Structures are given as structure tokens and as C-alpha cells.
Amino acid sequence: MSGATAQGARTRQSILGAAADLASVEGLAGLSIGRLAAELGMSKSGLFAHFGSKEQLQLATIESARHVYVEEVIRPGLAADRGVRRVSALCSAFLSYVERGVFKGGCFFAAAMAEFDARPGPVRDVIAEMQRRWMGTLEQAVAGAVECGELAAGTDPGQLAFELEAALLSANWYYHLHGDRDFFDRARLAVHARLLSAATPAGRRALL
Amino acid sequence: MSGATAQGARTRQSILGAAADLASVEGLAGLSIGRLAAELGMSKSGLFAHFGSKEQLQLATIESARHVYVEEVIRPGLAADRGVRRVSALCSAFLSYVERGVFKGGCFFAAAMAEFDARPGPVRDVIAEMQRRWMGTLEQAVAGAVECGELAAGTDPGQLAFELEAALLSANWYYHLHGDRDFFDRARLAVHARLLSAATPAGRRALL
């Protein structure tokens, strides 16, 4: 990559980082080129040169947020050993990412999902696909823990992933709504108790 | 109430009903007098006469949605006998209200919470208060079930209410995001299993 191209890529990344922060607070629907230009003190024409349209800016912002999510949640979660510890690590990594305020307004994807769930179109389709992948990651981790004998054989990975994700999402909402960190403890307790209830003796030892 | 006043109140109610539907799809933040006037084919000045400002319109819409929520969720839930059946009935009533599309875009309060959780101000304060009341209703129902010996004595009402609400909220999001009714079954299964896990023998009989 030439120096100029590398600098262009860095500029684009820092624009998209600011866009994702802004969208996590004010919403992705309101993320127009004009609004972002005002936030960054840049010219609208400069941003148009980068993104072309509001929808392209929204899609580029989602893609940039996906990279952050992979680094902050998926990678540390998958670093744990296969089994119930990996399921637990994915949940902990999500809660840590919200608690540390990686995005100013909370989980970028939760906010985007809530905003676009009832608005069909390419933006919703991409968000739905991201959400499916995340649920797929949780489900695979659950299935892995069943295979290695740490969760009971009859465990339904889709159902368990849904229940874990429910606790994680709710902690994200309630923490921001009430400004109360106790909701992270509630979610951690819910995840731990739910995993214990499905664990085999080997799984319970792994969770200690 | 005179005929003219009654008609005025009905007009106001039907405006606010349309406003709540619109907010559940497009968001409460975007609910301006201009946007609502366009949706209803009314004049902006007519709506100004009713509400005065965007914020007053938002607050009146929340109040109107609260009445709907009380009729559709709280009242049928509290109609069940005190005990674990009442906890279960509150959860079922919530899921039914979402599944029947009482508001076009899903639960009005979930959407409003997601939108305003990171935006301090009077609108967020009112939404936070509504959410606290709903959680309080669930907690009281849980505490009642503990008192009448249907849930185990050590049950933490705040924790259990959080876990139940997590499943309900997530069904609301995922149903709208993916257009898949199976998420209601996931939530019903989660609620039932969670209540069973905390139930005494009397509680388990009540849940059958």
C-alpha cells in the first residue's frame, strides 16, 4: 500500500469509528453525511467523496463496527478452550465490551437492531445477518460443549444461545437506561446459573 | 363531559394512537409534529394546537401507549390468581401483545428504551420510570408467588424478573428482525423452564 493510500485508509477508518460511536448514541437511521460532517468538522463534499450516499455510509459503518465486535467480543471469547468455558467467555467478553463503553452508546448492533427491526431494506438485512452470525457463534460454542461432554446431551443449542443472549442484551439496555452497573451482575448471574443448570459434572467443574 | 369536549378527547386519542404506531416503527425521536401531520394528512398548525411542541407530543404519546400497555399486558396478567400463575400470565400477556401487533413495530416501550437509553432528558426519564414500573409489577408477582409457597423461599424477585423480562424483550427484537414467530416459542419455553426451576412442588403443580 502506498503512503497516500494507507493514510486514506486510516482517515476512512477514523471517520467510520466516529460514525459508529455517533450511531450507537443517536441511532443509525439519523446518521447522514451532513450530521457526520457537522460532528467531525469536515466538509459534506469530502465525506460524499468517501461514501457517496447515506445508505453506503450506514453500510460502511456497520462493517467497521463488525471489525470492532470481532476484536472485542468474538476473538477473546473463542480464545477460551472449547467447552462450557468458551460459552462463558463469549458472554463475559460481550458484557465487558458494553461495560468498557467500546461504543459510546452501548452495543452498536443492539442499537442498530432495535432501530431497524421494523424497517425492511438492505441495512436491516445486513444487521440481521450479523445477528445471525453472532447467535451462530454462541450456538456452535454450546454444541461444542455438548460434544465434549460438559453440557447435557439433550441441550438445544439454539434455545440455550437465545436465553444467554437475552440476558446479555437486557444488561446492555438496562445499564444505559438506568445508569446502573448492577445489571451486569444480574446478567453474569443469569448466564452462570443457566450454564450450571445444563452442565454435566465435568461441566460444573469447568465452571468453578 | 360535553359532546364537543368528548369529541376533542377522541380526536386526541386517535392522533396519539397513530403517533404511537408510527413511533414503534420509525422511532420516537423522529416523531415530530411535521412528520405526524404528513402521516395523518392533518395541518401542522392543527397538531400544534393539540400538543405545542415535539417534546410534549412525545410525552403525550408515551402516556397514551402506557394506557394501551396497561389494558393489553398488565390487566390480563394481574387477572390470574396470585402465585406462579400470575407471573406466567404477565409473561404470556406480553408475548401475546407483541405477537398480535398491538403496536405496528413491536413493543412501544422496548423501541423507546432502545432509542433513548443513551440520550438523557425528560423523555428518557419517563421511559425509565415506565420500565421500572413494569419490572416492579413482575417482581411483585414473583414475591407473591414466593409468599404463597409456589416459588422457592430463596428466590430473588429482582433477579428472576430480570431473567424473565430478558426472554420477553429478546423475542420482541428477534421476531421483528427476522420475521420469525419461532422466537415467541423460544421465549415461552425459557419462561416456563425458568419458573419450573424455581418452583416448589406446589408451584410445579400450578404450572402444569
Chai-1 contact restraints between the chains, C-beta under 6 A:
chainA,res_idxA,chainB,res_idxB,connection_type,confidence,min_distance_angstrom,max_distance_angstrom,comment,restraint_id
A,V25,B,A118,contact,1.0,0.0,6.0,A-B,restraint_1
A,G105,B,A118,contact,1.0,0.0,6.0,A-B,restraint_2
A,M113,B,W173,contact,1.0,0.0,6.0,A-B,restraint_3
A,M113,B,L177,contact,1.0,0.0,6.0,A-B,restraint_4
A,A114,B,A114,contact,1.0,0.0,6.0,A-B,restraint_5
A,D117,B,W173,contact,1.0,0.0,6.0,A-B,restraint_6
A,D117,B,H176,contact,1.0,0.0,6.0,A-B,restraint_7
A,D117,B,L177,contact,1.0,0.0,6.0,A-B,restraint_8
A,A118,B,V25,contact,1.0,0.0,6.0,A-B,restraint_9
A,A118,B,G105,contact,1.0,0.0,6.0,A-B,restraint_10
A,A118,B,H176,contact,1.0,0.0,6.0,A-B,restraint_11
A,A128,B,L177,contact,1.0,0.0,6.0,A-B,restraint_12
A,A128,B,H178,contact,1.0,0.0,6.0,A-B,restraint_13
A,Q159,B,R186,contact,1.0,0.0,6.0,A-B,restraint_14
A,F162,B,R186,contact,1.0,0.0,6.0,A-B,restraint_15
A,E163,B,A190,contact,1.0,0.0,6.0,A-B,restraint_16
A,A166,B,A166,contact,1.0,0.0,6.0,A-B,restraint_17
A,A166,B,A167,contact,1.0,0.0,6.0,A-B,restraint_18
A,A166,B,S170,contact,1.0,0.0,6.0,A-B,restraint_19
A,A167,B,A166,contact,1.0,0.0,6.0,A-B,restraint_20
A,L169,B,S170,contact,1.0,0.0,6.0,A-B,restraint_21
A,S170,B,A166,contact,1.0,0.0,6.0,A-B,restraint_22
A,S170,B,L169,contact,1.0,0.0,6.0,A-B,restraint_23
A,W173,B,M113,contact,1.0,0.0,6.0,A-B,restraint_24
A,W173,B,D117,contact,1.0,0.0,6.0,A-B,restraint_25
A,H176,B,D117,contact,1.0,0.0,6.0,A-B,restraint_26
A,H176,B,A118,contact,1.0,0.0,6.0,A-B,restraint_27
A,L177,B,M113,contact,1.0,0.0,6.0,A-B,restraint_28
A,L177,B,D117,contact,1.0,0.0,6.0,A-B,restraint_29
A,L177,B,A128,contact,1.0,0.0,6.0,A-B,restraint_30
A,H178,B,A128,contact,1.0,0.0,6.0,A-B,restraint_31
A,R186,B,Q159,contact,1.0,0.0,6.0,A-B,restraint_32
A,R186,B,F162,contact,1.0,0.0,6.0,A-B,restraint_33
A,A190,B,E163,contact,1.0,0.0,6.0,A-B,restraint_34
